[in-house]
Amino acid sequence: QVRLVESGGGLVQSGGSLRLSCAASGARLTINVLGWDRQAPGKDRELVARILMNGATHYADSVKGRFSISRNKLGNTVFLQMNDLKPEDTAVYYCYIRSGSGQDYWGQGTQVTVSS
């Protein structure tokens, strides 16, 4: 059973920063991709950032230059440093992994609220 445990969400003022963390675990789990998605009220879930095991990263245009994704050396924990937050960043943020067998998993989500 794959388990993703997120932390770090909360309420912050516009221009502030937050750091999200997500630890993945599971028997014989191998991970190819780590990342974050988000879903704002009334909107579809969207990709925020991805990081591959070789360190390559990908960001949504809306967060480029403000958000930074990273992982630990073991490759089972992913972080999202969010700077210069804007009200439009308000959403539930979901941790994401793609396993070595090609399965996609998401965490339970953590709320990020940015006040203007």
N, C-alpha and C positions, 0 to 999 in steps of 0.2 A: 504494500500500500504506500503510495507516494504522499508525502505530507509537505505542504508549503506553509510556513509560519511567517507572517508579515508583521512589521512593527514600524512605528515612526510617524504615522499620520497625525493630524491635529488641525488646530485653527491658527492661522498666521495672518498678519496684515500684509497688504499689497507691498511688494518689494522685499519681503522677508524670505527666509530660507527654511527648508525642511530636508531631512535625510531619511529615506525609507530603507528598510532592510528586509531581507527575506531569506530564510534558511530552508533548504530543501533536504529531505531525507526519505529513505526507503530502501528496502532490502534489494541489493544488487542493482541499485539505481545508477545509471550513467547518464550524463547530461551533455547535450551538444550545444544548446542555446539557452541563455537566460535572458529575462527581460521584464518589462513592465507594460501593462496596458491600462487604460482608464476609461471610465464611463461617467459622463455628466448626466444630470437629470434630463430626461427626454431625448437623449442622444444615443447613437450607437456606440458600442465599445470601440476604442481606437488604439492602435499601436502607439506607444510613447517612445520606447527605446529597446534595443536588443544588443547583446554582447555574445560573441562566439567564443569557443574555447581557445581560439588563437588570439583573442584579444580584439578582434575587429568589432567595431561598433556601428550602430545605425540609429538615427533619431528621426522622429517626426519633425517636419519643418517648423511647426509651431513651438518647439522646445529647443531647437538648435541654439547653442551659445548660452543657454540658461541652465539646462539640465546636463548631468554627467552620470553615466552608468559605469559601474565597475563591479568586480567580483573578487572573492578571496582566492588564495592560491590553490585551494582544494577544488575550486569550481563548484561548490555547493551552496554558496551564499552570494546574493546579488544585492547591490546597493544602488540607490538613485539619489544623488545630490541635486536638490532643486533650489536654484537661486533666482532672485528677481521674480518671485511668484506674482502672478496676476489673478484677478478674480476669475478669469476664464479658465484657469487651471483647476478650479474647484471641480472635484470628481471623486469617485471611488477608484482607488488605484489597486490594480491586481498584479501580483507577481505571476510570472509565466516561465515555464521551462518546456523545452522539447527534449525528450529523452533520447538515448542512443538508439532505441528501437523505433523512434519516430512518433511517439505518443506526445500529445500536448496536454499540459496540466496548468491549472490556474489556482491561485490561493483564494482565500475567502474575501479578500478585499480590505482596504483600510481607507478611511475617509480623510480627504484633504480639503480643507475649506479656507479660501483666501478672501479676506474681507477688504473692501475698498476704503 
